[in-house]
Structures are given as structure tokens and as C-alpha cells.
Amino acid sequence: MGYSFSQSIFVEINCMKKILLFLVVILFAACSDTTSKIKGKWKLEEIDYSNYFESVSEEVRQFLQEQMKSEFKRLKNKTFFEFKLDNTVLLEAPDFVGKQTLTNGKWSVNASKDSLFLELADSEAYKIITLNDTEMVLTTDDAPNRVLRFSKVKR
């Protein structure tokens, strides 16, 4: 005994609904995995400007290298980004006289989960190079292009 035409259509539609639901669950799991890995407190470990330095003259490079080195020395081990699930971010960093300051902002990831967008004083987009439970590496082509390396702060 076979299905009638309308019963066959009904069975196919139900099967397609189940497949679509399965794909939505997989997509949601992939999205939340990136979000859950980003969530938490991250310490800035390194800022690498080497790609930027290659694009400027030797004179400019020498001048900027010293300035950026002293700037990073001021920030090292004192700069933290805390990414929260409600897409807010708290930046804790020293000001120009060394006093720790807090700045609130927002963060998001793109649909393909390979870019992180930060809205603090300015908006910046970063490509996610590495993201796991202990390390996050971001890069940007915005001038000055740079690579940021973070370590996850254990709670």
C-alpha cells in the first residue's frame, strides 16, 4: 500500500522541515561557539606593527617604532577587554598618566564568524586569526595595521 500524492507531499515537507531545523541548530551552535569563546576577560599581550612598519619610510619607521614601543610598555599587563554575552565590552586600560580607566562599548561578530567589531571611542573591525579557550589573535588593515595577541584571564 503506497502513499497518495498529497500524503507524499506531506511526508516530503515534514522531512524538509526536519532538515532545515537541523541546519538551523548547527548554525546556531557554530555561532554561539564563537561567541562563547570570545566571552570573558582577555589580557592584551602584544601589539605587532611589523606589517605597518614595512609600508613606511625608514625615517618614519624609526620614529614610530620608539613611540609605539613606549606606548605598549605603558599598556602591557594593564590592558584588559571583558566581552560579555549581551554584546557589551568593558575596556580597562591605563590613561596617559598611568591611572587605570574603564571604557564601556559594544562588540559583535559578523555572520561568517571571522571578524570582530568593536565600538569604543571609535569603531574598529578585526579579522579573527586565532580563537580558542586560551588565546585570541586579531588583525586589522586599518592604519596603522597591526596584530593584537590576547590571553584569556582565568577566573
PyMOL commands that set and color helices and strands:
alter all, ss='L'
color gray80, all
select helices_A, chain A and resi 5-38+50-54+58-75
alter helices_A, ss='H'
color red, helices_A
select strands_A, chain A and resi 40-48+80-83+88-94+100-109+115-119+123-131+135-140+146-152
alter strands_A, ss='S'
color yellow, strands_A
deselect
rebuild
show_as cartoon
